[in-house]
Amino acid sequence: WSLYGTSASPAARATELLFSGITAGAAMLPERLHEARVIELDPHRFRVEAREGRFELRAHSVQRHCDDIARPFFGALPRRRVPRLTRWGWSLLLALLRVGPLGRLITRRGE
């Protein structure tokens, strides 16, 4: 079950929460919530507070997905330029590895 929430603020980010193993309360939750807060009450018990209401549910686990995570993650890594010859070499090697089994299959059928 996934919970997708957004805020009315233009600076707010959309966040998706993925709950797995929900045992109670999921049928009452609307598909989208605004200004939602998720509070972990116990290791497997959560309370969701939003403009649409207050809901409690039990779930085995929860994962949080954000839209803007790639920019800060890759921004922390140093930029590295790969020489053109190296890129071409890797591309050629991968192409040959893909075609190699096909070539063997064609030569066996001709025998």
N, C-alpha and C positions, 0 to 999 in steps of 0.2 A: 504494500500500500504506500502510495507517495502523497506527500503534502507539499503543495506549491504555494508559497506566500509572497505577496508583494506589499509595499507600503505606498501610501498616497504621495509621499515626498518624492520629488524628481531625482534627488541624489541617492535614494534607496536602491539597493540591489535585490534582484529576485533570488530567492533561495529555495532549494528543493530539499525536503527531508524524506528519506526513504526508510520506512519502518518495516522490519521483517518479523514474522511470527506474532502478529497482533492477535490477542485473544479476546479483548473486550473494548467496546467504545468506538470501533472504526465505522460502524454503520451510521453513527450520528454525525460524523465529521463532514462538513461541506468540502467540495473539491478544491476550492480556493479560499484562502484566508487572508485578511489584511491586517497589518501591524501585529503579526503573530509572535508570541513568545512561547518557547517550549522549555518547561522546567522538569528536570529529572528528580522525581520524588524518592524513588528507590532505584536499585540497579536495573529493574525491568518495568518500572512504572513511571509514566510521564503525564504531565498536565499541559494542555495546550490552551493558551489564553489569547483571544483575538477579538476584534470588533464583533464577529459573528457569534461569539459565545465562549464558554469555558468547558473544556472536555478533558476527561481522564481516560487513559488507555494503558494497556499492558502490552509490551512488545519485547521480543528477544533482543533486538538491537536496533540502532538508528544510525543512518549515514547522512551527512550534510554535503550538499553539492551547491557550489556558488558559480555564477557566470564569469566572474572576473578573476579567477584564480591563476590562469596561465600567465598573465602579464607580470605579476610580482614574482612568480616562481622563476620564469625564464629571465626576468630582469636581474635576478640575483646571480645568475651564471655568467661567467666571463664570455665575451664575444670571441669567437674563434673562426678565422677564415680558413677554409679548406682549399688548397691549390686545385686549379682546374684539372690538371693532369691526374691528380689523385681521385677526383670525382669521376672522371671518365674511366679510369682504371677499375674502380669499384663497380660502376655501371656495366662495363664490359664483362667483368667476372660474374656478376649476378645474372646477366643475360645468358652467358655460356652455361652456367649451372642450371638455368631453367630449360634451355634447349637440349642439354646433354642427354637426359633420359628420353626425350622425344626422338633424338637422333638414333639412340640405341634401339628404340622400339621400331623405327622405320627400317633399319638395317636388318633386324631379325626377321621381319615379315618378308623381306626380299629373298631370304635364303630358302 
